[in-house]
Amino acid sequence: MALPSSGAMRMGADIGVELGNTATSMISLGATAPRTLAGVPSGAIRLAADFYGKASAFVFNQTISSNTNDYNLRNAAIAAGWDQVLVLQATVTINAGVFVGSSSTGSAAFQTGSSFPAGSTLAIINNGSIVGRGGNGGSAGFVGGDSLGSAGGGGGGVVNGSAGTRGTFVPPSNSGSNGTNTTGRS
């Protein structure tokens, strides 16, 4: 959530909460977090003016409503205005009946991308299907000949996450996992 763009601003209830503190917590405008939020690394901070419209995180919510291949969360967030500096709080929902796939065995169907600021989070709400590309078929052998053919190639990945990014995956209710959440770090 961003701070108000005009009007009164309260230290704890507005600025403190934006920084992840409680509304009654004490904050010092000279500390690193408030200075970073205000965009004023040194010198005087104008209490309201330097904080108007500022946010400590970029909230990115996207719904994938049609079939797509090679989805990249980082690229989608940048296209939506994320500056790559703020913490990213992303939720991607895949609608029922929608397939997120891969066009190559060399890339995962759903990629988070890499190099996220510390504290960034990702939630995937999967009501559809995320599928990697199948491997290439093998070659045929010859009847009565010396060649037995060859095995097919391996398939591609499904989800590729960035190291250090906290994520939550909500599988479809018909996946056999009873709709439970899986949370972890990539």
N, C-alpha and C positions, 0 to 999 in steps of 0.2 A: 504494500500500500504506500502511496506517496503522501507527503505532507501537504497541508492545504496550500493553495496557490495565492491566497490573499487572506487578510483579516488577522485576528488574534492567533497567537501560537503559544502553547504552554510547554515549558521545559520538559517536565516528566511525562505528562499525558500525551503530548504530540511527539516531540523529539526523542525522548527516552523510549517510548513504545516503538517508534520507527527503528530504533537501534536494537530492539529485541529485549529491552528492559521492561520492568513493570511501570505502571503509570505513577507510582509513588517513589520510584528510585531516584537517588541523587545522581546528577551528572554534572560534569565540568566541561564547559565549552572549550577549554584549553586541551582537553584530552584528544587522543588520536581519532577515535571513532566519530565524535561530533565534528571535528575539523574535516575529516574525510567526507562525511555526509554533506557538509556545507560547501565543500570545494575550496576551503580557505586553509592552506597548509600552515600559514603563519600570519601573525599580525592580528588586528582587531576583527572580531566577528560581529556583524550586525544581526541582532537576535532574530528578528523575523525575516528580514529581506534575504539573508544568505541561505535560509532554509526553505523558502517558498518553493513548493513543487518538487522538492528533492525526495529521493527514495533510496533506501539502503539495499534494495533488491529489485530486480526486474522480474515481474510476474508474467509468465508466458503460458497461456492456455490455448491449445489447438485441438481441434477435432478433425480426424481423418475420416471423411465421409464417402470417399470413392477409392477404388483400388489404386495402389501406387507401388512403385518399386524404388528401392534404394533410399529410403527415408533417412535424412540426416537432421537430427534435432538441433545441433549447433547452427547449421546453415539456416534452418527455418527460424530460429530465434533471432539471428542476426538480421534476416530479411524483415522481421517484425519490429526491428528497432533496438534490439539489445546491443549495448556498447562494448560487451566483452570484458568490462571492468566490474560492474555491479554483480553481486551474487545472483545467480539465476535460479528462480523457483519455477520449474516447468511441470506442467501436467499435459500429457498427450492422451487423448481418448480415441480409440479406434472403434468406429460404429459397428453394430452387428451386420454380418454379411459382407464386410469389407476385408479385402486381403492386402496385407503389406508384404511384398515379396522382394526377391533379389533378381537382378538381371544377369548376375555372374556368380559363379561358385567362389570367386575371390573376394566378394564383399557380402557382409551381412544384410539382411532385409531391413533391419532397424538399427541405425547407428547413432550413438549419442554424440559422436565427435570427440574432441579432446581439448585440453587446456581450459578447464573451468575454474573460476575463482573458488577458493576454499569456502565451504559452507553451501555450495550449490546443491540443489536437490532435483530429482527427476521422478515423476510418477507416470507409469504407463497403465492406463485403464483399457484393457483389451477385451472388447466385446466381439471382436472379429477374429481374424487369423493372421499370425505373423509366420511366414514360411520362407525358408531358405530355398535357393534354386537347387533342383536335383542335379546329380552328377551326369556327365556325358556317358552315353552307352558304350559298351565294349565293341570290339570288332568280331565278326563272325568267323568261325573256323570253316574248314573245307571238309566235306564228306569224303571219306576215304583218303584224305591227304595228310600231310604232316603237321598242318597248323591246327591248333586247338582253339584259336581265337584269343582274345584278351579281355580282362575284366574291365568294367566301366570305371569311371572316375568318381571321386568323392563329391558329395553335395556341399552346398555353401552354408554359411552360418545364418543364425536367426537374429540374435540381438548381440551387438558388440558395444560394451559400455566403456566409459573412460575411467581410468584409475583415480581413486579419491572422490568420486562423485557418489553421493548417497542416493539410492534409488528404491522405489517401491513398484512392484509389478502386481497388478490385479488381473489374474487370468479369467477367461470366460467361464461362466458357471457350468458349462457342459464339458469342461476340460478334464474332469475326473479328480480335480483337486479341491472340490467342495467350495470353490470361490474364495479360497483363503488368500491373504496377501503374503507376498514374499518380499522381504526387505533385506537389503544388504549393500555392501560396497563392492564396486567392480575393481 
